Amino acid sequence: MRRFTGDARRAVAFPLGGFGTGHVALCGDGALRQWQLSGVPNHGAHLPDSFFAIRVSSLEPPDDVVRLLRASPIARHVRPAPNVSDADVPDAGDLPPWPTVAGTEFRAAYPFASVDYLDDALPVAVSLEACTPFVPLDSDASSLPLVRYRFTITNTGSLFRHGFLLSTLQNAAGWDGVTPLSGTRGAGYGGNVNRVLRRPGQTGVLMDNPTLADDDAAHGELLLWTDAPAAVLPRAADAASMLRFVETARLVTPTQLGDFGDAALRAAVADGVSPMRVPSGPSPAGHTWNAALAVAFALRPGQTTTVDVVHAWWFPNRYADFDRFGPAHPYGRSRFRVGNHYATRFGGAVDVLDAYLTDRERLDTGSRDWATLVSSSDLPPALKDVVSAQGSLVRSPTLFRTADGHVYGFEGALGASTRNWNGDAGGSCPLNCNHVFNYEQALARLFPDLGRDMRETEFAVQAPEGYLPHRVVLPRYLPQLHGVPIGGPVRPALDGMLGAVLKTYRSVLDGAGLPWLRSVWPSLVRLMDHVSSTWDGSGDGVLRGDQPVTYDISLHGPNMFVGGLWLAALRAMGRMASLVDEPSSYGDRFLLASKAYDTLLWNGEYYTQPVTGEEYDFGQGCLSDQLLGQWWAHQLGLGHLLPADRVRSALRAIVRHNLRTGFTDHGYRVFADGDETGLVVCTWPDGGRPAVPLRYCDEVWTGVEYQVAAHCLAEGLVDEATRVVDAIRERHDGTRRNPFNEIECGDHYVRAMAGWSLLDTWTGVRYDAPAGVLRVGRRPGRFPFVAGTAWGAVTVRTDGTASIEVIGGALAPGTVVRVDPAG
């Protein structure tokens, strides 16, 4: 597990919540922040009065110690990182009126986050482990809207101790997730109802707001639950009341009889432990209720107990009420409900809890197996860090799943990096932006069914002419972005179209099946025909003219960024044509195009672009993305698209020229600053920087850094790859930036999911379902793998042999494991 102490806890915010369900973050100081349960991305969302605390008492006076289970807010960095807000503490000046613990230590191995609460005055040791189930390849198991918090309390002293662990939660039904709240007061509140849930061995509070219409965006339920012996305060008007409830709580009968066993504690809390009067009825207008569970515990010297607390939620209504690209439409006040898929699986928050409890052992074991597999592997520490954190990006608010089961994603979640143009709440740049998703590998590898669904959506919105708009309009029955200006870039992105071919082949290799490939084959052919007729008019295999790309501009004339993707797409089309027994000339076209691009663009060190004089072209610049297509080709087992020695030379040049230490203000978005190290998008090592250079050229994008580093690994350039990856993780060490939030145009940015490719390139794992072959590299060690239908550990021995241990899923019968002789 990665460990964060001292100032390195400042910006740590670990997302908890299932895929497409919203989340809450457990932070380095032990507090819960970034409450986004209803699915509205809002990095600054603060739900008051929702915390953990502890009271520890003794049978002989005067010992009685109370603490909030969070540390004091960490002082702001003297030079806060720009464009991020994870270090913000919304309630820094308004903490509940108990002392905080003296300090915390945070550890993470996704999907588990652990906090040790450090305080010499506490006569017990307290730690927390939080988790939302995460099982590779099992999208349903990984899509539960709940968090399980497990507290471990150990009596480290010589005296008998007893007390209460307090867990609180505010009834947020009616809150829009954006409007600021003041205590229990907020717009949308009023008429909130909290009901005690009692079942054998279980206590909880179910929260809703019956006054809300069923289709209200904020309609839903929350649940606070434990299976430990707990006294319940179902309604409270403020944090002080909940703390006072614990301060006045007593265990009279156990104390008198000297019986603090489980049955005695349960009997005692059932009889009531506090004389406090509880408010009744729905909450008054403009207000909601808080709720609290006070779990009783008793410990002899050296004894340990564990307490499980669950937050579950259920918000069924999601609306396509976000920004729309393209021309204005006369939709007026239409709300376009699209719903949440998880809400179709469960009838409410109690159903969510019961689904977890019914399958708890499998879910917890699968989650633990994955976390342990990564953390105990022989991956270098920085790669462990990257692979572990990739799961948090998959389950961030950037991605969601509508009631009909389809998967969609923003480019990121609006935040501090987008305030200059679009505010800081909601989704950034909707939807399914194919040129940004060109870098994503984590979602499609960890959950191939979800990645395959995105391909089906992409082809469902294909224009009659064959092109793919780079954004999807939701609901999909609305007019799509055909024949209209889109935005970011204005015309359909060519790199995104070519990437669709590669992503489709990825799904085929991961086991989508030949029937599925046959179903999308006509769409692929129409797409490639459109690309050829539009940009390869001369027939020499080189794409020319206005080429809209991911930098939100168009490139003009031949360039290897688009050209490499074109070469990879041609080779992938040839492979797929043979699988469906379709005659094709893609192989011949590839050979023609590869030679032409190499001749036109090679400058003796790297690949450039002919100087056109057009704005935003990079000309003689060294573009970090120049070999994106080759990176894809290695992911798909397509081999070298260009001469291997020139590919390696270009990669060395990218790292040599573009990996920079020390940054000054460059007038654009700052993602690396001061004396940090980062790979910039483009440089001009031999001069010739255009008057209007490539847009974003001076920025540092982690998604680009990851693909360059992974490509370096694939080419054997380990030192170069290590330098790039170390730079990323050093910037995201928790001190100024969150290790679980890599930003660009918004938080939790999709492009950063290129980091998953580091795992496959380090291990050499490539799965070819149609051929029934799982290939692994020759690097010795024990490593995690995820391969289409199975996941587990691959062990490569020093003698060049390998074996696999399947932990989840299953490989197709007869699958052969082969060690790549060149890997």
LOFIGU-261267 format. One record per residue (C-alpha): x, y, z; residue in one letter. Coordinates in steps of 0.05 Angstrom, whole numbers, padded with zeros to 5 digits, always signed. Example, Ala and Ser with C-alpha at 12.3 -4.5 7.8 and 13.67 -1.06 7.14 Angstrom:
2
+00246-00090+00156a/+00273-00021+00143s/
***
This chain:
823
+00000+00000+00000m/+00024+00070-00015r/+00034+00110+00049r/+00021+00184+00058f/+00043+00222+00120t/+00053+00294+00141g/+00043+00345+00085d/+00036+00289+00034a/-00035+00279+00060r/-00056+00350+00041r/-00085+00336-00028a/-00102+00263-00020v/-00176+00251-00037a/-00191+00177-00050f/-00256+00166-00090p/-00305+00115-00061l/-00366+00092-00099g/-00385+00045-00155g/-00381+00054-00230f/-00432+00105-00252g/-00460+00114-00181t/-00428+00179-00157g/-00376+00181-00102h/-00350+00209-00038v/-00276+00219-00024a/-00238+00197+00039l/-00183+00248+00048c/-00114+00246+00078g/-00137+00279+00142d/-00191+00227+00152g/-00249+00272+00132a/-00302+00257+00079l/-00307+00308+00023r/-00327+00315-00050q/-00397+00287-00039w/-00425+00271-00108q/-00475+00217-00092l/-00529+00241-00139s/-00480+00237-00198g/-00471+00312-00209v/-00396+00323-00216p/-00376+00377-00166n/-00307+00371-00136h/-00324+00423-00083g/-00388+00391-00059a/-00393+00391+00017h/-00445+00352+00057l/-00443+00380+00128p/-00450+00340+00192d/-00426+00274+00160s/-00366+00248+00198f/-00338+00197+00247f/-00320+00207+00320a/-00303+00166+00382i/-00314+00169+00457r/-00271+00125+00501v/-00288+00116+00575s/-00266+00075+00634s/-00301+00045+00694l/-00261+00088+00742e/-00262+00164+00735p/-00238+00211+00708p/-00219+00180+00642d/-00265+00201+00585d/-00234+00221+00519v/-00272+00246+00458v/-00244+00258+00389r/-00267+00273+00319l/-00237+00219+00274l/-00202+00269+00230r/-00140+00312+00238a/-00139+00388+00238s/-00138+00417+00168p/-00068+00416+00140i/-00041+00486+00128a/-00043+00508+00055r/+00019+00498+00015h/+00061+00561+00008v/+00054+00550-00067r/-00012+00515-00080p/-00016+00477-00146a/-00056+00515-00198p/-00120+00487-00229n/-00134+00436-00174v/-00176+00439-00111s/-00165+00372-00076d/-00128+00406-00019a/-00188+00451-00004d/-00223+00439+00063v/-00293+00469+00058p/-00308+00464+00132d/-00239+00484+00157a/-00268+00540+00201g/-00331+00503+00222d/-00312+00434+00250l/-00359+00398+00298p/-00344+00419+00370p/-00299+00361+00391w/-00223+00360+00388p/-00192+00329+00326t/-00140+00274+00331v/-00068+00297+00333a/-00052+00267+00265g/-00067+00215+00212t/-00030+00168+00167e/-00063+00149+00101f/-00050+00086+00060r/-00080+00065-00007a/-00084+00003-00049a/-00144+00012-00094y/-00201-00001-00079p/-00179+00002-00006f/-00162+00066+00032a/-00137+00063+00104s/-00129+00116+00157v/-00093+00109+00223d/-00115+00160+00273y/-00056+00182+00315l/-00065+00213+00384d/-00027+00197+00447d/-00085+00219+00489a/-00130+00166+00460l/-00126+00103+00504p/-00143+00060+00443v/-00113+00053+00374a/-00163+00068+00319v/-00158+00055+00245s/-00206+00056+00186l/-00207+00016+00122e/-00257+00041+00069a/-00276+00005+00006c/-00328+00000-00050t/-00325-00069-00082p/-00283-00071-00145f/-00275-00135-00183v/-00242-00133-00252p/-00286-00157-00310l/-00348-00156-00265d/-00382-00089-00280s/-00443-00104-00237d/-00402-00123-00176a/-00362-00059-00186s/-00424-00014-00193s/-00453-00014-00123l/-00472+00054-00095p/-00444+00044-00026l/-00382+00049+00017v/-00362+00000+00071r/-00323+00032+00127y/-00288-00018+00174r/-00260+00010+00239f/-00210-00029+00280t/-00205-00009+00354i/-00151-00038+00399t/-00143-00027+00473n/-00069-00011+00478t/-00069+00004+00552g/-00073-00034+00617s/-00144-00014+00637l/-00212-00038+00613f/-00242+00011+00563r/-00310+00020+00534h/-00344+00073+00493g/-00379+00091+00429f/-00358+00098+00357l/-00402+00152+00325l/-00421+00152+00251s/-00464+00208+00224t/-00496+00225+00158l/-00539+00281+00133q/-00604+00266+00095n/-00585+00295+00027a/-00650+00279-00009a/-00669+00344-00043g/-00599+00371-00048w/-00577+00385-00120d/-00504+00371-00104g/-00483+00442-00122v/-00520+00493-00080t/-00481+00508-00015p/-00509+00481+00049l/-00505+00512+00118s/-00511+00459+00171g/-00579+00426+00158t/-00605+00486+00120r/-00606+00486+00044g/-00648+00498-00018a/-00687+00435-00035g/-00691+00413+00037y/-00756+00408+00076g/-00801+00349+00090g/-00742+00301+00097n/-00758+00238+00134v/-00710+00192+00172n/-00735+00123+00192r/-00701+00074+00239v/-00685+00007+00206l/-00681-00050+00255r/-00669-00122+00234r/-00638-00179+00273p/-00567-00159+00287g/-00573-00095+00245q/-00588-00022+00258t/-00595+00034+00209g/-00628+00098+00189v/-00663+00102+00121l/-00669+00173+00094m/-00712+00203+00039d/-00757+00261+00024n/-00829+00240+00007p/-00848+00311-00014t/-00804+00306-00076l/-00835+00283-00141a/-00811+00215-00165d/-00778+00248-00224d/-00743+00303-00185d/-00669+00303-00199a/-00654+00302-00124a/-00705+00247-00107h/-00672+00187-00075g/-00652+00151-00012e/-00592+00146+00034l/-00577+00093+00086l/-00532+00094+00147l/-00523+00022+00173w/-00483-00023+00219t/-00488-00095+00243d/-00452-00077+00308a/-00490-00062+00373p/-00512+00010+00361a/-00555+00063+00393a/-00591+00105+00341v/-00606+00179+00338l/-00652+00181+00278p/-00660+00256+00275r/-00615+00313+00296a/-00614+00386+00276a/-00539+00397+00280d/-00471+00365+00293a/-00470+00388+00365a/-00534+00348+00380s/-00503+00284+00353m/-00440+00294+00394l/-00482+00310+00456r/-00520+00245+00444f/-00455+00207+00452v/-00432+00249+00511e/-00496+00232+00549t/-00496+00159+00529a/-00485+00106+00583r/-00483+00031+00589l/-00517+00023+00656v/-00534-00052+00659t/-00467-00076+00630p/-00431-00033+00680t/-00472-00057+00739q/-00468-00131+00720l/-00398-00129+00692g/-00422-00161+00628d/-00399-00125+00566f/-00409-00183+00518g/-00442-00173+00451d/-00511-00194+00474a/-00507-00149+00535a/-00486-00089+00493l/-00541-00102+00443r/-00593-00105+00499a/-00566-00041+00530a/-00568+00001+00466v/-00637-00026+00449a/-00663+00001+00515d/-00636+00070+00499g/-00572+00101+00523v/-00586+00176+00525s/-00639+00220+00558p/-00638+00267+00499m/-00705+00281+00466r/-00707+00265+00392v/-00742+00312+00343p/-00801+00280+00308s/-00835+00283+00241g/-00810+00310+00175p/-00758+00364+00175s/-00782+00437+00174p/-00783+00477+00110a/-00713+00492+00085g/-00681+00442+00132h/-00663+00369+00133t/-00645+00319+00188w/-00579+00289+00207n/-00575+00218+00235a/-00525+00182+00278a/-00507+00112+00299l/-00467+00104+00363a/-00435+00035+00363v/-00420+00010+00433a/-00354-00027+00445f/-00317-00054+00505a/-00246-00079+00506l/-00201-00113+00556r/-00127-00094+00553p/-00098-00118+00487g/-00166-00135+00458q/-00188-00113+00389t/-00256-00104+00357t/-00279-00087+00287t/-00339-00045+00269v/-00370-00042+00199d/-00410+00019+00178v/-00442+00026+00110v/-00465+00087+00071h/-00511+00066+00015a/-00550+00111-00032w/-00600+00107-00089w/-00614+00166-00135f/-00652+00141-00197p/-00658+00206-00236n/-00603+00230-00282r/-00619+00283-00334y/-00582+00303-00397a/-00582+00374-00371d/-00508+00388-00384f/-00476+00433-00435d/-00489+00414-00507r/-00439+00424-00562f/-00460+00442-00632g/-00513+00493-00653p/-00568+00516-00605a/-00631+00474-00606h/-00703+00494-00590p/-00711+00444-00534y/-00736+00496-00485g/-00747+00467-00416r/-00744+00394-00437s/-00705+00356-00385r/-00689+00291-00421f/-00687+00241-00365r/-00637+00185-00379v/-00635+00153-00309g/-00581+00113-00274n/-00569+00041-00291h/-00554+00020-00220y/-00623+00045-00199a/-00656-00005-00246t/-00620-00061-00209r/-00643-00039-00139f/-00708-00013-00112g/-00676+00032-00061g/-00618+00039-00013a/-00638-00021+00029v/-00637-00064-00034d/-00567-00039-00048v/-00545-00059+00022l/-00578-00128+00017d/-00544-00141-00050a/-00478-00127-00017y/-00492-00168+00045l/-00517-00227+00004t/-00452-00229-00036d/-00405-00196+00015r/-00354-00251+00019e/-00344-00256-00056r/-00343-00181-00066l/-00295-00168-00009d/-00250-00225-00030t/-00248-00205-00103g/-00232-00133-00084s/-00178-00155-00035r/-00148-00202-00086d/-00140-00147-00137w/-00111-00097-00087a/-00062-00149-00060t/-00044-00173-00130l/-00022-00104-00151v/+00011-00082-00086s/+00050-00147-00076s/+00071-00155-00148s/+00141-00145-00176d/+00121-00082-00213l/+00165-00022-00197p/+00134+00022-00143p/+00115+00078-00191a/+00080+00029-00238l/+00043-00002-00179k/+00020+00068-00161d/-00005+00081-00232v/-00040+00015-00242v/-00074+00019-00174s/-00099+00090-00186a/-00127+00074-00255q/-00187+00041-00223g/-00205+00105-00188s/-00207+00141-00255l/-00254+00088-00283v/-00303+00099-00226r/-00299+00174-00222s/-00359+00219-00237p/-00331+00230-00307t/-00364+00164-00329l/-00436+00142-00320f/-00486+00090-00344r/-00557+00108-00363t/-00618+00067-00345a/-00617+00031-00412d/-00548+00004-00395g/-00507+00046-00442h/-00441+00078-00420v/-00423+00151-00429y/-00368+00196-00407g/-00350+00268-00404f/-00278+00287-00418e/-00271+00303-00345g/-00309+00333-00286a/-00312+00409-00287l/-00267+00438-00233g/-00214+00489-00218a/-00182+00478-00287s/-00247+00498-00323t/-00268+00560-00285r/-00239+00603-00339n/-00294+00584-00387w/-00346+00537-00359n/-00351+00539-00284g/-00332+00483-00236d/-00394+00439-00230a/-00420+00388-00280g/-00387+00347-00335g/-00334+00374-00381s/-00343+00371-00456c/-00397+00318-00466p/-00402+00263-00489l/-00358+00203-00507n/-00307+00248-00541c/-00273+00197-00585n/-00208+00234-00595h/-00197+00238-00519v/-00221+00167-00509f/-00167+00148-00560n/-00119+00146-00501y/-00164+00108-00453e/-00143+00036-00439q/-00165+00024-00366a/-00241+00022-00375l/-00239-00022-00436a/-00188-00071-00406r/-00218-00075-00336l/-00290-00079-00360f/-00291-00101-00434p/-00367-00103-00435d/-00369-00029-00420l/-00316-00012-00471g/-00353-00053-00523r/-00417-00015-00508d/-00381+00050-00523m/-00362+00023-00591r/-00434+00005-00606e/-00456+00075-00587t/-00402+00104-00632e/-00427+00067-00692f/-00500+00080-00674a/-00488+00154-00686v/-00447+00145-00749q/-00467+00195-00804a/-00495+00168-00870p/-00432+00192-00904e/-00391+00145-00859g/-00357+00195-00813y/-00363+00194-00737l/-00379+00258-00699p/-00332+00261-00641h/-00387+00274-00591r/-00452+00238-00576v/-00517+00275-00562v/-00558+00246-00506l/-00613+00222-00508p/-00591+00187-00572r/-00659+00197-00605y/-00643+00271-00611l/-00609+00296-00675p/-00535+00278-00673q/-00479+00324-00693l/-00482+00311-00768h/-00464+00366-00816g/-00459+00419-00762v/-00402+00453-00724p/-00386+00411-00663i/-00333+00444-00621g/-00267+00420-00596g/-00251+00415-00656p/-00304+00446-00701v/-00308+00388-00751r/-00310+00313-00736p/-00243+00293-00708a/-00203+00250-00756l/-00159+00220-00701d/-00222+00199-00664g/-00249+00164-00725m/-00185+00125-00736l/-00184+00108-00662g/-00253+00077-00669a/-00223+00023-00714v/-00168+00008-00664l/-00216+00006-00605k/-00260-00042-00643t/-00202-00089-00656y/-00184-00084-00582r/-00254-00109-00565s/-00246-00166-00615v/-00180-00187-00584l/-00212-00184-00515d/-00265-00234-00535g/-00324-00194-00565a/-00332-00252-00614g/-00335-00257-00689l/-00411-00248-00692p/-00402-00181-00658w/-00346-00163-00707l/-00390-00181-00766r/-00445-00137-00739s/-00400-00075-00738v/-00359-00092-00800w/-00403-00052-00848p/-00395+00009-00804s/-00320+00001-00804l/-00317-00005-00880v/-00360+00058-00889r/-00315+00095-00840l/-00251+00076-00875m/-00281+00091-00943d/-00300+00160-00918h/-00229+00173-00892v/-00198+00150-00957s/-00243+00190-01002s/-00238+00253-00959t/-00164+00256-00942w/-00128+00208-00990d/-00152+00237-01055g/-00085+00225-01090s/-00088+00151-01072g/-00016+00148-01047d/-00037+00129-00976g/-00021+00196-00946v/-00076+00237-00912l/-00075+00310-00931r/-00117+00372-00921g/-00155+00397-00861d/-00149+00344-00806q/-00187+00360-00742p/-00153+00330-00681v/-00153+00326-00605t/-00117+00392-00596y/-00183+00426-00614d/-00155+00451-00680i/-00139+00422-00748s/-00072+00401-00773l/-00057+00411-00847h/-00016+00368-00892g/+00018+00302-00876p/+00035+00290-00802n/+00053+00228-00764m/+00003+00240-00708f/-00055+00227-00755v/-00012+00185-00802g/+00008+00135-00748g/-00064+00124-00729l/-00081+00115-00802w/-00026+00063-00810l/-00050+00026-00748a/-00122+00028-00772a/-00103+00000-00840l/-00066-00058-00808r/-00122-00071-00758a/-00173-00071-00815m/-00132-00122-00851g/-00131-00167-00790r/-00205-00160-00779m/-00221-00172-00853a/-00186-00239-00849s/-00226-00257-00787l/-00293-00246-00822v/-00268-00274-00888d/-00275-00209-00925e/-00229-00193-00983p/-00192-00127-00973s/-00135-00084-00999s/-00118-00055-00930y/-00052-00092-00927g/-00028-00064-00993d/-00052+00005-00974r/-00014+00000-00909f/+00052-00017-00944l/+00044+00042-00992l/+00025+00091-00936a/+00079+00069-00888s/+00135+00080-00938k/+00105+00147-00961a/+00097+00175-00890y/+00167+00153-00870d/+00198+00185-00932t/+00159+00250-00925l/+00166+00263-00850l/+00231+00234-00824w/+00282+00289-00808n/+00338+00243-00785g/+00318+00245-00712e/+00242+00245-00707y/+00180+00256-00750y/+00160+00327-00767t/+00107+00361-00810q/+00119+00400-00874p/+00115+00475-00860v/+00048+00497-00887t/+00042+00567-00858g/-00026+00548-00828e/-00041+00568-00757e/-00032+00514-00704y/+00010+00468-00748d/+00074+00445-00712f/+00120+00442-00772g/+00190+00424-00750q/+00168+00414-00679g/+00179+00351-00638c/+00109+00328-00621l/+00103+00282-00560s/+00043+00249-00593d/+00077+00236-00660q/+00078+00160-00648l/+00009+00152-00617l/-00010+00103-00673g/+00052+00061-00659q/+00033+00059-00585w/-00035+00032-00606w/-00002-00018-00652a/+00039-00047-00595h/-00023-00052-00552q/-00058-00092-00607l/+00001-00135-00629g/+00004-00102-00697l/+00080-00097-00699g/+00120-00038-00723h/+00086+00010-00770l/+00151+00046-00787l/+00224+00026-00785p/+00238+00003-00714a/+00304+00041-00708d/+00270+00106-00728r/+00214+00094-00679v/+00264+00086-00623r/+00303+00147-00646s/+00239+00189-00646a/+00220+00165-00576l/+00289+00183-00550r/+00282+00252-00582a/+00213+00262-00550i/+00241+00249-00480v/+00305+00287-00494r/+00272+00350-00520h/+00203+00350-00486n/+00216+00324-00415l/+00229+00390-00380r/+00247+00408-00308t/+00227+00477-00287g/+00167+00516-00313f/+00148+00589-00318t/+00081+00617-00336d/+00066+00601-00409h/+00000+00636-00414g/-00042+00574-00418y/-00066+00520-00370r/-00012+00501-00319v/-00008+00428-00300f/+00065+00429-00280a/+00099+00488-00248d/+00159+00512-00209g/+00216+00462-00207d/+00172+00403-00227e/+00187+00356-00285t/+00138+00341-00340g/+00133+00323-00413l/+00106+00381-00453v/+00062+00370-00514v/+00110+00399-00566c/+00177+00434-00571t/+00219+00463-00628w/+00290+00440-00611p/+00319+00466-00676d/+00278+00531-00676g/+00222+00547-00723g/+00167+00554-00672r/+00107+00583-00712p/+00078+00650-00694a/+00014+00612-00677v/+00040+00546-00652p/+00003+00482-00639l/-00052+00495-00588r/-00034+00470-00518y/+00038+00458-00540c/+00067+00483-00474d/+00020+00443-00429e/+00035+00377-00394v/-00018+00323-00403w/-00010+00260-00362t/-00047+00219-00414g/+00006+00237-00466v/+00061+00225-00415e/+00034+00156-00400y/+00029+00135-00473q/+00099+00159-00487v/+00126+00122-00426a/+00089+00058-00444a/+00114+00062-00515h/+00185+00071-00489c/+00176+00007-00449l/+00151-00030-00510a/+00214-00008-00548e/+00261-00027-00491g/+00275+00045-00470l/+00266+00031-00396v/+00307+00090-00370d/+00267+00140-00412e/+00201+00109-00390a/+00222+00111-00317t/+00240+00184-00320r/+00172+00203-00348v/+00131+00160-00300v/+00171+00183-00240d/+00159+00255-00259a/+00083+00244-00261i/+00080+00209-00194r/+00126+00259-00161e/+00078+00315-00183r/+00020+00274-00155h/+00051+00256-00088d/-00006+00284-00046g/+00031+00347-00024t/+00001+00393-00078r/-00036+00345-00125r/-00081+00286-00112n/-00052+00218-00133p/-00123+00198-00151f/-00141+00257-00195n/-00103+00274-00258e/-00131+00336-00291i/-00133+00369-00358e/-00198+00401-00381c/-00230+00381-00315g/-00216+00333-00258d/-00210+00257-00267h/-00193+00268-00340y/-00205+00210-00387v/-00139+00216-00424r/-00102+00196-00361a/-00129+00126-00368m/-00073+00114-00418a/-00035+00096-00355g/-00063+00025-00358w/-00019+00012-00419s/+00042+00014-00374l/+00020-00052-00343l/+00012-00088-00408d/+00077-00062-00437t/+00117-00078-00374w/+00090-00149-00370t/+00084-00160-00445g/+00014-00188-00435v/-00027-00190-00499r/-00090-00231-00505y/-00115-00254-00573d/-00183-00287-00561a/-00195-00307-00635p/-00128-00343-00636a/-00135-00371-00566g/-00067-00344-00545v/-00044-00305-00484l/+00025-00276-00496r/+00071-00253-00440v/+00138-00219-00440g/+00205-00246-00415r/+00215-00197-00357r/+00219-00242-00294p/+00171-00232-00237g/+00099-00240-00214r/+00052-00190-00244f/-00023-00176-00249p/-00058-00188-00315f/-00127-00173-00342v/-00142-00209-00407a/-00211-00202-00436g/-00247-00257-00398t/-00199-00272-00341a/-00154-00237-00292w/-00101-00260-00243g/-00026-00267-00237a/+00026-00284-00288v/+00093-00310-00264t/+00153-00307-00311v/+00213-00346-00289r/+00286-00332-00304t/+00290-00392-00350d/+00241-00359-00397g/+00180-00401-00378t/+00115-00373-00352a/+00052-00395-00315s/-00013-00361-00300i/-00060-00363-00240e/-00131-00344-00258v/-00164-00310-00199i/-00228-00285-00232g/-00265-00303-00295g/-00240-00357-00342a/-00198-00363-00404l/-00230-00399-00462a/-00215-00474-00462p/-00152-00489-00500g/-00121-00420-00491t/-00045-00425-00499v/+00004-00384-00458v/+00064-00364-00499r/+00126-00326-00477v/+00144-00274-00529d/+00215-00290-00551p/+00229-00216-00562a/+00190-00190-00503g/
***
